[in-house]
Amino acid sequence: MNEKKECIVCRQKRERGIHILNRFLCDDCEKEIIESDSNHILYTYLVWRMRFLIHQDTEKELHG
């Protein structure tokens, strides 16, 4: 059995997904991102969440 990890988008513990910038994205959220219309509010939220996490990681690298 695989270890469950917390998804950066839905924050649910899942076994299957991908790692992006040392963060875990579950299969369900990956599918939502890929299949979402770029004009849909969910897509806007997903992009915002990813940008927030990238910014957060960058701040940690710069300021320790």
Phi, psi and omega per residue, in radians:
M1 nan 2.333 3.141
N2 -1.343 2.690 3.086
E3 -1.264 2.390 3.096
K4 -1.467 2.386 -3.141
K5 -2.164 2.696 -3.128
E6 -1.470 2.220 3.117
C7 -1.267 2.421 -3.126
I8 -1.250 -0.290 -3.117
V9 -1.727 -1.037 -3.056
C10 -1.579 -0.242 3.123
R11 1.103 0.340 3.062
Q12 -1.564 2.645 3.080
K13 -1.431 2.133 -3.101
R14 -2.348 2.742 3.098
E15 -1.614 -0.597 -3.018
R16 -1.921 2.389 3.108
G17 2.953 -2.881 -3.141
I18 -2.197 2.838 3.074
H19 -1.883 2.272 3.087
I20 -2.242 2.109 -3.131
L21 0.867 0.844 3.136
N22 1.107 0.332 3.072
R23 -2.058 2.705 -3.098
F24 -1.792 2.296 3.079
L25 -2.135 2.049 -3.078
C26 -1.199 2.778 -3.139
D27 -0.995 -0.700 -3.116
D28 -1.106 -0.771 -3.139
C29 -1.249 -0.640 3.064
E30 -1.017 -0.792 3.135
K31 -1.084 -0.753 3.116
E32 -1.030 -0.756 -3.140
I33 -1.101 -0.822 -3.096
I34 -1.132 -0.706 -3.038
E35 -1.602 -0.156 -3.100
S36 -1.269 2.472 3.005
D37 -1.267 2.334 -3.087
S38 -1.116 -0.223 3.086
N39 -1.628 -0.047 -3.101
H40 -1.469 2.540 -3.122
I41 -1.066 -0.597 3.120
L42 -1.099 -0.739 3.116
Y43 -1.076 -0.760 3.119
T44 -1.038 -0.768 3.112
Y45 -1.095 -0.785 -3.110
L46 -1.083 -0.731 3.101
V47 -1.141 -0.752 3.105
W48 -1.040 -0.790 -3.115
R49 -1.085 -0.751 3.126
M50 -1.130 -0.751 3.114
R51 -1.099 -0.735 3.111
F52 -1.011 -0.804 -3.111
L53 -1.188 -0.665 3.084
I54 -1.115 -0.773 3.112
H55 -1.080 -0.739 3.132
Q56 -1.053 -0.783 3.122
D57 -1.130 -0.695 3.141
T58 -1.116 -0.747 3.113
E59 -1.069 -0.722 3.128
K60 -1.091 -0.727 3.137
E61 -1.149 -0.685 -3.099
L62 -1.311 -0.669 -3.000
H63 -1.992 0.049 3.090
G64 1.349 nan nan
